[in-house]
Amino acid sequence: MEIDLSGKRAVVAGGAGAIGLAISKTLASAGALVTVLDKNLEGLKGNDYLKGVEVDLTRIEDIRIAVGAMAKEGLHIVVHPAGVNLHKAFADVTEDDWDLICGVNLKSAFFLTQAAVPIMRKSGGGSIVLVSSCSAKLGYPGLTDYCATKGGIEAMMRGLACELAPDIRVNAIAPGTTKTPMTKGLWGTELRHRAHAATIPMGRLAAVDEQANACLFLVSDLARYITGAVLPVDGGLTALQADFIDLKLRKGNGDEEIER
């Protein structure tokens, strides 16, 4: 069944970044009229079918103004893939760091939703998809602040799903390691790429379009009875028992070919 979003209006916060841009383009290819909110719209060049609005997502009033401008046309789909990752040890995270990562990853998602819901209800309801991460369930040294925000996204999503039903559905996707500039430290060399792929049952990292397709499903009528759910798009990473990795690597020292 082909997904048709013709006549639907969507907003994607952080929609000019790697996963966000893939989501924006995928929704548009299904017929949606997409507005991207992002501080840096450079990624939209060459994609004239996407409307870009420059917004600092840490400024709540800017979000309210940008979303409020959509009231006349209506709003049916909201997606929040915006995120920053500072890669700092717990002891080195400053208050400014904390405010930034919480502001972009979590606070903006809350107030984006708050601004969008009245317009969505006037438009007949719709679907919201928040972007979490496998790090909401797995601990990563140097990413404690990031993990906290993604855990918050999932908790917030469940609360919103209960509060906004039945006319607005709220779900989340939880990407595993996806080939983006943010994760290049995990795949930027052949050795690191192979070693990290060994931690994933599917044996490879995700492509951005695989995250976008999961989002497309959740906003579509195919998912019309799904709300309050987290869809892992991680190749089985969060289902993995640790000794699987050991079996994959036991005969290698990291420089040898990993068994398949």
Long-range contacts (C-beta under 8 A, 24 or more apart in sequence): 1-222, 3-30, 3-216, 3-217, 3-220, 3-222, 4-30, 4-31, 5-30, 5-31, 5-32, 5-77, 5-219, 5-220, 6-31, 6-32, 7-31, 8-32, 8-33, 8-76, 8-77, 8-126, 9-33, 9-35, 9-70, 9-73, 9-74, 9-75, 9-76, 9-77, 9-123, 10-34, 10-35, 10-75, 10-76, 10-77, 10-78, 10-79, 10-219, 11-35, 11-36, 11-37, 11-67, 11-70, 11-75, 11-77, 11-78, 11-79, 11-112, 11-116, 12-36, 12-37, 12-79, 12-80, 12-81, 13-37, 13-38, 13-55, 13-57, 13-63, 13-78, 13-79, 13-80, 13-81, 13-82, 13-108, 13-109, 13-112, 14-38, 14-57, 14-80, 14-81, 14-82, 14-83, 14-104, 15-50, 15-79, 15-81, 16-40, 16-41, 16-42, 16-43, 16-44, 16-52, 17-43, 17-81, 17-82, 17-83, 17-180, 18-178, 18-180, 18-181, 18-182, 18-208, 19-81, 19-131, 19-175, 19-178, 19-180, 19-208, 19-211, 19-212, 20-79, 20-81, 20-82, 21-47, 21-208, 22-208, 22-209, 22-211, 22-212, 23-79, 23-81, 23-211, 23-212, 23-215, 23-216, 24-50, 25-50, 25-212, 26-209, 26-212, 26-213, 26-215, 26-216, 27-77, 27-79, 27-212, 27-215, 27-216, 27-219, 30-216, 30-220, 32-76, 32-77, 33-73, 35-66, 35-70, 37-63, 37-66, 37-67, 37-112, 38-82, 57-82, 57-103, 57-104, 57-108, 57-112, 58-99, 58-100, 58-103, 58-104, 58-107, 58-108, 60-107, 60-108, 60-111, 63-108, 63-111, 63-112, 63-115, 64-111, 64-115, 67-112, 67-115, 67-116, 67-119, 68-115, 68-119, 70-119, 71-119, 71-122, 74-119, 74-122, 74-123, 75-116, 75-119, 75-120, 75-123, 75-126, 76-120, 76-123, 76-124, 76-125, 76-126, 76-127, 77-126, 77-127, 77-128, 77-129, 77-219, 78-112, 78-113, 78-116, 78-120, 78-126, 78-127, 78-128, 78-129, 79-128, 79-129, 79-130, 79-131, 79-215, 79-219, 80-108, 80-109, 80-112, 80-113, 80-128, 80-129, 80-130, 80-131, 81-131, 81-215, 82-108, 82-109, 82-131, 83-131, 83-133, 83-146, 83-149, 83-182, 85-143, 85-146, 85-182, 86-145, 86-146, 87-142, 87-143, 87-185, 88-142, 88-145, 89-141, 89-142, 90-142, 90-144, 90-145, 93-144, 93-145, 97-145, 98-145, 101-145, 101-146, 101-149, 102-145, 102-148, 102-149, 102-152, 105-146, 105-149, 105-150, 105-152, 105-153, 106-149, 106-152, 106-153, 106-156, 109-153, 109-156, 110-156, 113-160, 113-170, 117-164, 117-168, 120-167, 120-168, 121-167, 121-168, 124-167, 125-167, 125-168, 126-167, 126-168, 126-169, 126-219, 127-168, 127-169, 127-170, 127-171, 127-218, 127-219, 127-220, 127-223, 128-160, 128-164, 128-168, 128-169, 128-170, 128-171, 129-170, 129-171, 129-172, 129-173, 129-215, 129-218, 129-219, 130-156, 130-157, 130-170, 130-171, 130-172, 131-172, 131-173, 131-174, 131-175, 131-211, 131-215, 132-157, 132-172, 132-173, 132-174, 132-175, 132-230, 133-174, 133-175, 134-174, 134-175, 134-176, 134-177, 134-232, 134-234, 134-237, 134-238, 136-174, 136-230, 137-174, 137-238, 138-237, 138-238, 150-174, 154-230, 157-228, 157-230, 158-228, 161-227, 161-228, 161-229, 162-228, 165-227, 169-218, 169-223, 169-224, 169-226, 169-227, 170-227, 170-228, 171-218, 171-223, 171-226, 171-227, 171-228, 171-229, 171-230, 171-231, 172-229, 172-230, 172-231, 173-211, 173-214, 173-215, 173-218, 173-230, 173-231, 173-232, 173-233, 174-230, 174-231, 174-232, 174-233, 174-234, 174-238, 175-206, 175-211, 175-233, 175-234, 176-200, 176-205, 176-206, 176-232, 176-233, 176-234, 176-235, 176-237, 176-238, 177-205, 177-206, 177-234, 177-237, 178-205, 178-206, 178-207, 178-208, 178-210, 178-211, 179-205, 179-206, 179-207, 179-208, 180-208, 191-254, 191-255, 194-257, 194-258, 195-249, 195-254, 195-258, 197-258, 198-245, 198-248, 198-249, 198-258, 199-237, 199-240, 199-245, 200-234, 200-235, 200-236, 200-237, 200-240, 201-235, 201-236, 201-237, 201-239, 201-240, 201-244, 202-235, 202-236, 203-235, 203-260, 204-235, 205-235, 206-233, 206-234, 206-235
